[in-house]
Amino acid sequence: MSATIAGNFSSGNYWSIVLQGPNHSCHHNVFWKPRGNGGAGASGQVGFNGWLPARLRRFDHLVFGSAHPVWQGGKTPPIRSQRAIETIYLLHDARIRGILDNEHLLLSGEKWTGRLKLPRSQDEASALQSPKTTKVKPAFFPRSAAEIDAAIDAIGKYFRDHDPQQISDDKTGSLEALFNILEIQYKSEATDYARFPPHGPGQR
């Protein structure tokens, strides 16, 4: 019903984040190139950043994303908030329903237009290339696309090359160093953890 979601790095999964409830605080999260529903074949959806139909006491940043940036279907916008949204950082020049034009920002440093036609299939999405370099680096996540991709690839290779016992015995700190690249730095405010208002009539 009420949750604070902050400082998370998510990469490669289908949904990234879904918050369905009356009260949520969501800020300083990175959703990096979610792959979408690959099991659905060519007709599958392509990577959602998040579905956030809630009051969202605070919603500062939805960072990065896939070729299909958010759930665009249905009547409800994918992002709805009773508080102003600060900034939406994107890899692709796509428009997010429920977000004002001046709240979109491209990591490439180019001017956002929102004209990108969203892909209708996995094949169309795979044809859209993310920028390999990013000029815009948020203070809470000052990493380039190349650094992020390299760290993710190295982490995946580490887990493929090591069994659980080897991972447990590894004292080199190499895995921790890779995860440190994906670490998010942010400062919480007292209001981020304030008591949420009642979520229904007569409920406290």
C-alpha atoms as an extended CHARMM CRD file, in Angstrom:
* protein
*
       204  EXT
         1         1  MET       CA              0.0000000000        0.0000000000        0.0000000000  PROA      1               0.0000000000
         2         2  SER       CA              2.7240000000        2.4770000000        0.9550000000  PROA      2               0.0000000000
         3         3  ALA       CA              6.3840000000        2.1060000000        0.0430000000  PROA      3               0.0000000000
         4         4  THR       CA              9.5660000000        4.0940000000       -0.4200000000  PROA      4               0.0000000000
         5         5  ILE       CA             11.5290000000        2.9920000000       -3.4830000000  PROA      5               0.0000000000
         6         6  ALA       CA             14.8640000000        4.8170000000       -3.7840000000  PROA      6               0.0000000000
         7         7  GLY       CA             18.4580000000        4.2760000000       -4.8800000000  PROA      7               0.0000000000
         8         8  ASN       CA             17.8790000000        1.1270000000       -6.9320000000  PROA      8               0.0000000000
         9         9  PHE       CA             19.6470000000        0.0340000000      -10.1240000000  PROA      9               0.0000000000
        10        10  SER       CA             17.6130000000       -2.3020000000      -12.3300000000  PROA      10              0.0000000000
        11        11  SER       CA             18.8400000000       -3.8000000000      -15.5930000000  PROA      11              0.0000000000
        12        12  GLY       CA             17.5940000000       -6.4600000000      -17.9570000000  PROA      12              0.0000000000
        13        13  ASN       CA             14.3390000000       -7.4850000000      -16.3340000000  PROA      13              0.0000000000
        14        14  TYR       CA             10.8450000000       -7.2430000000      -17.7840000000  PROA      14              0.0000000000
        15        15  TRP       CA              8.9720000000       -4.7650000000      -15.6260000000  PROA      15              0.0000000000
        16        16  SER       CA             11.6970000000       -2.8410000000      -13.7680000000  PROA      16              0.0000000000
        17        17  ILE       CA              9.1730000000       -1.4610000000      -11.2800000000  PROA      17              0.0000000000
        18        18  VAL       CA              5.4200000000       -1.5830000000      -10.7660000000  PROA      18              0.0000000000
        19        19  LEU       CA              3.7660000000        0.3800000000       -7.9830000000  PROA      19              0.0000000000
        20        20  GLN       CA              0.0210000000       -0.0800000000       -7.7780000000  PROA      20              0.0000000000
        21        21  GLY       CA             -1.3800000000        1.5390000000       -4.6550000000  PROA      21              0.0000000000
        22        22  PRO       CA             -2.3770000000        4.8920000000       -3.2280000000  PROA      22              0.0000000000
        23        23  ASN       CA              0.8750000000        6.1100000000       -1.6660000000  PROA      23              0.0000000000
        24        24  HSD       CA              4.4440000000        5.7400000000       -2.8260000000  PROA      24              0.0000000000
        25        25  SER       CA              7.6890000000        7.6780000000       -2.6380000000  PROA      25              0.0000000000
        26        26  CYS       CA              9.8130000000        6.8730000000       -5.6790000000  PROA      26              0.0000000000
        27        27  HSD       CA             13.0530000000        8.6900000000       -6.4080000000  PROA      27              0.0000000000
        28        28  HSD       CA             16.6390000000        8.2940000000       -7.6490000000  PROA      28              0.0000000000
        29        29  ASN       CA             16.1820000000        4.9400000000       -9.3770000000  PROA      29              0.0000000000
        30        30  VAL       CA             17.9680000000        3.7660000000      -12.5330000000  PROA      30              0.0000000000
        31        31  PHE       CA             16.1690000000        1.5010000000      -15.0080000000  PROA      31              0.0000000000
        32        32  TRP       CA             18.7590000000        0.5630000000      -17.6110000000  PROA      32              0.0000000000
        33        33  LYS       CA             17.5880000000       -1.0080000000      -20.8780000000  PROA      33              0.0000000000
        34        34  PRO       CA             14.8780000000       -3.4130000000      -19.6400000000  PROA      34              0.0000000000
        35        35  ARG       CA             14.5570000000       -6.2280000000      -22.1630000000  PROA      35              0.0000000000
        36        36  GLY       CA             10.7840000000       -6.6420000000      -22.0900000000  PROA      36              0.0000000000
        37        37  ASN       CA              8.7640000000       -9.7850000000      -22.5770000000  PROA      37              0.0000000000
        38        38  GLY       CA             11.1910000000      -11.7240000000      -24.7380000000  PROA      38              0.0000000000
        39        39  GLY       CA              9.1760000000      -14.9380000000      -24.2640000000  PROA      39              0.0000000000
        40        40  ALA       CA              6.3080000000      -13.4990000000      -26.2900000000  PROA      40              0.0000000000
        41        41  GLY       CA              8.3090000000      -13.5870000000      -29.5050000000  PROA      41              0.0000000000
        42        42  ALA       CA              8.2510000000      -10.8810000000      -32.1500000000  PROA      42              0.0000000000
        43        43  SER       CA              4.9400000000       -9.5000000000      -30.8560000000  PROA      43              0.0000000000
        44        44  GLY       CA              6.1310000000       -9.1050000000      -27.2550000000  PROA      44              0.0000000000
        45        45  GLN       CA              6.2390000000       -5.8060000000      -25.3920000000  PROA      45              0.0000000000
        46        46  VAL       CA              9.6260000000       -4.1910000000      -25.2910000000  PROA      46              0.0000000000
        47        47  GLY       CA             10.9340000000       -3.2060000000      -21.8860000000  PROA      47              0.0000000000
        48        48  PHE       CA              8.9080000000       -1.1030000000      -19.4840000000  PROA      48              0.0000000000
        49        49  ASN       CA             10.6240000000        1.4330000000      -17.2620000000  PROA      49              0.0000000000
        50        50  GLY       CA              7.8090000000        1.5170000000      -14.7950000000  PROA      50              0.0000000000
        51        51  TRP       CA              4.0960000000        1.6050000000      -14.2050000000  PROA      51              0.0000000000
        52        52  LEU       CA              3.3930000000        4.0200000000      -11.4020000000  PROA      52              0.0000000000
        53        53  PRO       CA             -0.3160000000        4.7470000000      -10.8880000000  PROA      53              0.0000000000
        54        54  ALA       CA             -0.0910000000        6.2080000000       -7.4080000000  PROA      54              0.0000000000
        55        55  ARG       CA              0.0080000000        9.4810000000       -5.5060000000  PROA      55              0.0000000000
        56        56  LEU       CA              3.7820000000        9.3440000000       -5.3840000000  PROA      56              0.0000000000
        57        57  ARG       CA              4.6070000000       11.5910000000       -2.4550000000  PROA      57              0.0000000000
        58        58  ARG       CA              7.9270000000       12.2830000000       -4.1610000000  PROA      58              0.0000000000
        59        59  PHE       CA              8.9850000000       11.3510000000       -7.6710000000  PROA      59              0.0000000000
        60        60  ASP       CA             12.2370000000       12.9900000000       -8.6530000000  PROA      60              0.0000000000
        61        61  HSD       CA             13.8720000000       10.8100000000      -11.2610000000  PROA      61              0.0000000000
        62        62  LEU       CA             13.0980000000        7.9990000000      -13.6390000000  PROA      62              0.0000000000
        63        63  VAL       CA             16.4450000000        7.4410000000      -15.2350000000  PROA      63              0.0000000000
        64        64  PHE       CA             17.4150000000        5.9730000000      -18.5940000000  PROA      64              0.0000000000
        65        65  GLY       CA             15.2980000000        3.2980000000      -20.2100000000  PROA      65              0.0000000000
        66        66  SER       CA             14.5400000000        1.1040000000      -23.1640000000  PROA      66              0.0000000000
        67        67  ALA       CA             13.3330000000        1.6740000000      -26.6840000000  PROA      67              0.0000000000
        68        68  HSD       CA              9.7780000000        1.2780000000      -25.4000000000  PROA      68              0.0000000000
        69        69  PRO       CA             10.1660000000        3.6460000000      -22.4440000000  PROA      69              0.0000000000
        70        70  VAL       CA              6.9860000000        3.0490000000      -20.4940000000  PROA      70              0.0000000000
        71        71  TRP       CA              3.6750000000        1.2960000000      -20.6250000000  PROA      71              0.0000000000
        72        72  GLN       CA              1.8440000000        3.4390000000      -23.1670000000  PROA      72              0.0000000000
        73        73  GLY       CA             -1.3740000000        1.4450000000      -23.5090000000  PROA      73              0.0000000000
        74        74  GLY       CA             -4.6860000000        1.8080000000      -21.7440000000  PROA      74              0.0000000000
        75        75  LYS       CA             -6.4850000000        4.8910000000      -20.5090000000  PROA      75              0.0000000000
        76        76  THR       CA             -4.3550000000        5.5820000000      -17.4360000000  PROA      76              0.0000000000
        77        77  PRO       CA             -1.0080000000        7.3430000000      -17.9350000000  PROA      77              0.0000000000
        78        78  PRO       CA              1.9380000000        5.2390000000      -16.7710000000  PROA      78              0.0000000000
        79        79  ILE       CA              3.0370000000        7.9970000000      -14.4240000000  PROA      79              0.0000000000
        80        80  ARG       CA              0.5750000000        9.9070000000      -12.3130000000  PROA      80              0.0000000000
        81        81  SER       CA              1.5320000000       12.0470000000       -9.3500000000  PROA      81              0.0000000000
        82        82  GLN       CA             -0.0560000000       14.5530000000       -7.0160000000  PROA      82              0.0000000000
        83        83  ARG       CA              3.3320000000       16.2320000000       -6.6990000000  PROA      83              0.0000000000
        84        84  ALA       CA              5.3540000000       17.8430000000       -9.4500000000  PROA      84              0.0000000000
        85        85  ILE       CA              7.7980000000       15.5440000000      -11.2230000000  PROA      85              0.0000000000
        86        86  GLU       CA             11.2950000000       16.9590000000      -11.4050000000  PROA      86              0.0000000000
        87        87  THR       CA             13.0480000000       15.3300000000      -14.3570000000  PROA      87              0.0000000000
        88        88  ILE       CA             12.7690000000       12.2690000000      -16.5890000000  PROA      88              0.0000000000
        89        89  TYR       CA             16.0740000000       11.1670000000      -18.1210000000  PROA      89              0.0000000000
        90        90  LEU       CA             15.8320000000        9.1140000000      -21.3180000000  PROA      90              0.0000000000
        91        91  LEU       CA             18.0950000000        7.2580000000      -23.7220000000  PROA      91              0.0000000000
        92        92  HSD       CA             15.5300000000        7.4970000000      -26.5150000000  PROA      92              0.0000000000
        93        93  ASP       CA             13.6810000000       10.5070000000      -27.8650000000  PROA      93              0.0000000000
        94        94  ALA       CA             10.2770000000        9.1770000000      -26.8270000000  PROA      94              0.0000000000
        95        95  ARG       CA              7.3140000000       10.8520000000      -25.1850000000  PROA      95              0.0000000000
        96        96  ILE       CA              6.0450000000        9.5060000000      -21.8680000000  PROA      96              0.0000000000
        97        97  ARG       CA              2.3340000000        9.8830000000      -21.2590000000  PROA      97              0.0000000000
        98        98  GLY       CA              1.5630000000       11.7550000000      -18.0590000000  PROA      98              0.0000000000
        99        99  ILE       CA              4.7800000000       13.8110000000      -18.1710000000  PROA      99              0.0000000000
       100       100  LEU       CA              5.0990000000       17.4460000000      -19.2230000000  PROA      100             0.0000000000
       101       101  ASP       CA              7.3550000000       18.1670000000      -22.1920000000  PROA      101             0.0000000000
       102       102  ASN       CA              9.8510000000       20.2270000000      -20.1710000000  PROA      102             0.0000000000
       103       103  GLU       CA             10.4190000000       17.3150000000      -17.7630000000  PROA      103             0.0000000000
       104       104  HSD       CA             12.0360000000       15.0520000000      -20.3830000000  PROA      104             0.0000000000
       105       105  LEU       CA             15.8150000000       15.1380000000      -20.8030000000  PROA      105             0.0000000000
       106       106  LEU       CA             17.9390000000       13.1390000000      -23.2540000000  PROA      106             0.0000000000
       107       107  LEU       CA             21.1880000000       11.7100000000      -21.9050000000  PROA      107             0.0000000000
       108       108  SER       CA             22.7820000000       12.2570000000      -25.3000000000  PROA      108             0.0000000000
       109       109  GLY       CA             22.6530000000       16.0020000000      -24.6750000000  PROA      109             0.0000000000
       110       110  GLU       CA             20.5120000000       16.5660000000      -27.7640000000  PROA      110             0.0000000000
       111       111  LYS       CA             17.2260000000       18.4390000000      -27.6280000000  PROA      111             0.0000000000
       112       112  TRP       CA             14.2420000000       16.2640000000      -26.6960000000  PROA      112             0.0000000000
       113       113  THR       CA             11.3690000000       16.2590000000      -29.1920000000  PROA      113             0.0000000000
       114       114  GLY       CA              9.3470000000       13.2010000000      -28.2270000000  PROA      114             0.0000000000
       115       115  ARG       CA              8.8810000000       12.2720000000      -31.8740000000  PROA      115             0.0000000000
       116       116  LEU       CA             10.2660000000        8.7510000000      -31.6970000000  PROA      116             0.0000000000
       117       117  LYS       CA              7.6720000000        6.2910000000      -32.9370000000  PROA      117             0.0000000000
       118       118  LEU       CA              7.4200000000        3.6000000000      -30.2880000000  PROA      118             0.0000000000
       119       119  PRO       CA              8.2260000000        0.0940000000      -31.5540000000  PROA      119             0.0000000000
       120       120  ARG       CA              5.3540000000       -2.3280000000      -32.0560000000  PROA      120             0.0000000000
       121       121  SER       CA              7.4340000000       -5.5040000000      -31.8830000000  PROA      121             0.0000000000
       122       122  GLN       CA             10.6940000000       -6.9390000000      -30.5780000000  PROA      122             0.0000000000
       123       123  ASP       CA             12.1890000000       -6.6870000000      -34.0730000000  PROA      123             0.0000000000
       124       124  GLU       CA             11.3710000000       -2.9790000000      -34.3560000000  PROA      124             0.0000000000
       125       125  ALA       CA             12.7830000000       -2.3350000000      -30.8880000000  PROA      125             0.0000000000
       126       126  SER       CA             16.0390000000       -4.1500000000      -31.6250000000  PROA      126             0.0000000000
       127       127  ALA       CA             16.5280000000       -1.8710000000      -34.6390000000  PROA      127             0.0000000000
       128       128  LEU       CA             16.5920000000        1.1890000000      -32.3700000000  PROA      128             0.0000000000
       129       129  GLN       CA             20.0890000000        1.8440000000      -31.0940000000  PROA      129             0.0000000000
       130       130  SER       CA             20.7790000000        3.4640000000      -27.7240000000  PROA      130             0.0000000000
       131       131  PRO       CA             23.4790000000        6.1410000000      -27.7170000000  PROA      131             0.0000000000
       132       132  LYS       CA             26.8560000000        4.6290000000      -26.8740000000  PROA      132             0.0000000000
       133       133  THR       CA             28.0030000000        7.8550000000      -25.2390000000  PROA      133             0.0000000000
       134       134  THR       CA             26.0560000000       10.0650000000      -22.8950000000  PROA      134             0.0000000000
       135       135  LYS       CA             26.9150000000       13.6880000000      -22.2480000000  PROA      135             0.0000000000
       136       136  VAL       CA             24.3500000000       14.2670000000      -19.5020000000  PROA      136             0.0000000000
       137       137  LYS       CA             25.4090000000       12.7570000000      -16.1860000000  PROA      137             0.0000000000
       138       138  PRO       CA             23.0390000000       13.2790000000      -13.2460000000  PROA      138             0.0000000000
       139       139  ALA       CA             24.8410000000       14.1630000000      -10.0210000000  PROA      139             0.0000000000
       140       140  PHE       CA             23.3530000000       11.1170000000       -8.3030000000  PROA      140             0.0000000000
       141       141  PHE       CA             24.5430000000        8.7780000000      -11.0780000000  PROA      141             0.0000000000
       142       142  PRO       CA             27.5560000000       10.2710000000      -12.8750000000  PROA      142             0.0000000000
       143       143  ARG       CA             28.2730000000        7.3360000000      -15.1810000000  PROA      143             0.0000000000
       144       144  SER       CA             28.4510000000        7.1170000000      -18.9540000000  PROA      144             0.0000000000
       145       145  ALA       CA             26.5750000000        4.5700000000      -21.0360000000  PROA      145             0.0000000000
       146       146  ALA       CA             29.8760000000        2.8460000000      -21.8800000000  PROA      146             0.0000000000
       147       147  GLU       CA             30.7920000000        2.4680000000      -18.1900000000  PROA      147             0.0000000000
       148       148  ILE       CA             27.3820000000        1.0700000000      -17.2960000000  PROA      148             0.0000000000
       149       149  ASP       CA             27.2940000000       -1.4200000000      -20.1730000000  PROA      149             0.0000000000
       150       150  ALA       CA             30.8390000000       -2.6270000000      -19.4540000000  PROA      150             0.0000000000
       151       151  ALA       CA             30.0780000000       -3.1890000000      -15.7650000000  PROA      151             0.0000000000
       152       152  ILE       CA             26.8650000000       -5.0830000000      -16.5170000000  PROA      152             0.0000000000
       153       153  ASP       CA             28.6270000000       -7.3170000000      -19.0540000000  PROA      153             0.0000000000
       154       154  ALA       CA             31.4690000000       -8.0100000000      -16.6060000000  PROA      154             0.0000000000
       155       155  ILE       CA             29.0490000000       -8.8690000000      -13.7780000000  PROA      155             0.0000000000
       156       156  GLY       CA             27.1780000000      -11.2700000000      -16.0380000000  PROA      156             0.0000000000
       157       157  LYS       CA             30.4120000000      -12.9380000000      -17.1200000000  PROA      157             0.0000000000
       158       158  TYR       CA             31.5690000000      -13.2510000000      -13.4930000000  PROA      158             0.0000000000
       159       159  PHE       CA             28.4440000000      -15.1720000000      -12.4870000000  PROA      159             0.0000000000
       160       160  ARG       CA             28.6590000000      -17.3890000000      -15.5730000000  PROA      160             0.0000000000
       161       161  ASP       CA             32.3210000000      -18.2200000000      -14.8940000000  PROA      161             0.0000000000
       162       162  HSD       CA             32.0440000000      -18.8910000000      -11.1290000000  PROA      162             0.0000000000
       163       163  ASP       CA             29.9980000000      -21.3990000000       -9.1820000000  PROA      163             0.0000000000
       164       164  PRO       CA             28.4510000000      -20.4370000000       -5.8030000000  PROA      164             0.0000000000
       165       165  GLN       CA             31.3550000000      -21.8550000000       -3.8020000000  PROA      165             0.0000000000
       166       166  GLN       CA             33.9110000000      -19.9310000000       -5.8450000000  PROA      166             0.0000000000
       167       167  ILE       CA             31.9180000000      -16.7480000000       -5.3890000000  PROA      167             0.0000000000
       168       168  SER       CA             31.7530000000      -17.3280000000       -1.6360000000  PROA      168             0.0000000000
       169       169  ASP       CA             35.5080000000      -17.9560000000       -1.4360000000  PROA      169             0.0000000000
       170       170  ASP       CA             36.4740000000      -14.9850000000       -3.6230000000  PROA      170             0.0000000000
       171       171  LYS       CA             38.2790000000      -12.4030000000       -1.4710000000  PROA      171             0.0000000000
       172       172  THR       CA             39.6030000000      -10.2650000000       -4.3410000000  PROA      172             0.0000000000
       173       173  GLY       CA             36.8070000000       -7.6930000000       -4.1720000000  PROA      173             0.0000000000
       174       174  SER       CA             36.4980000000       -7.7230000000       -7.9850000000  PROA      174             0.0000000000
       175       175  LEU       CA             32.7440000000       -8.2950000000       -7.9550000000  PROA      175             0.0000000000
       176       176  GLU       CA             32.1810000000       -5.5650000000       -5.3710000000  PROA      176             0.0000000000
       177       177  ALA       CA             34.2060000000       -3.1490000000       -7.5000000000  PROA      177             0.0000000000
       178       178  LEU       CA             31.9120000000       -3.8070000000      -10.4550000000  PROA      178             0.0000000000
       179       179  PHE       CA             28.7850000000       -3.2580000000       -8.3890000000  PROA      179             0.0000000000
       180       180  ASN       CA             30.2800000000       -0.0330000000       -7.0340000000  PROA      180             0.0000000000
       181       181  ILE       CA             30.1480000000        1.3630000000      -10.5640000000  PROA      181             0.0000000000
       182       182  LEU       CA             26.3630000000        0.9900000000      -10.4470000000  PROA      182             0.0000000000
       183       183  GLU       CA             25.9970000000        2.5540000000       -7.0220000000  PROA      183             0.0000000000
       184       184  ILE       CA             23.5290000000        5.4410000000       -6.7790000000  PROA      184             0.0000000000
       185       185  GLN       CA             24.3070000000        8.4470000000       -4.6020000000  PROA      185             0.0000000000
       186       186  TYR       CA             21.4350000000       10.5190000000       -3.3090000000  PROA      186             0.0000000000
       187       187  LYS       CA             20.3600000000       12.4550000000       -0.2480000000  PROA      187             0.0000000000
       188       188  SER       CA             17.0560000000       11.6310000000        1.3510000000  PROA      188             0.0000000000
       189       189  GLU       CA             14.8120000000       14.2730000000        2.8350000000  PROA      189             0.0000000000
       190       190  ALA       CA             12.6570000000       13.9800000000        5.9020000000  PROA      190             0.0000000000
       191       191  THR       CA              9.5280000000       14.1940000000        3.7750000000  PROA      191             0.0000000000
       192       192  ASP       CA             10.5900000000       11.0710000000        1.8790000000  PROA      192             0.0000000000
       193       193  TYR       CA              9.7960000000        9.0060000000        4.9420000000  PROA      193             0.0000000000
       194       194  ALA       CA              6.9030000000       10.9770000000        6.3680000000  PROA      194             0.0000000000
       195       195  ARG       CA              3.8090000000        9.0180000000        7.3440000000  PROA      195             0.0000000000
       196       196  PHE       CA              1.6350000000        8.4660000000        4.3130000000  PROA      196             0.0000000000
       197       197  PRO       CA             -1.9510000000        9.7210000000        4.4690000000  PROA      197             0.0000000000
       198       198  PRO       CA             -4.7810000000        7.1910000000        4.9400000000  PROA      198             0.0000000000
       199       199  HSD       CA             -5.3870000000        5.1730000000        1.7980000000  PROA      199             0.0000000000
       200       200  GLY       CA             -9.1490000000        4.8810000000        2.1030000000  PROA      200             0.0000000000
       201       201  PRO       CA            -12.2390000000        6.1780000000        3.9310000000  PROA      201             0.0000000000
       202       202  GLY       CA            -12.1210000000        5.4460000000        7.6420000000  PROA      202             0.0000000000
       203       203  GLN       CA             -8.6470000000        3.8980000000        7.4710000000  PROA      203             0.0000000000
       204       204  ARG       CA             -5.7070000000        5.1810000000        9.4950000000  PROA      204             0.0000000000
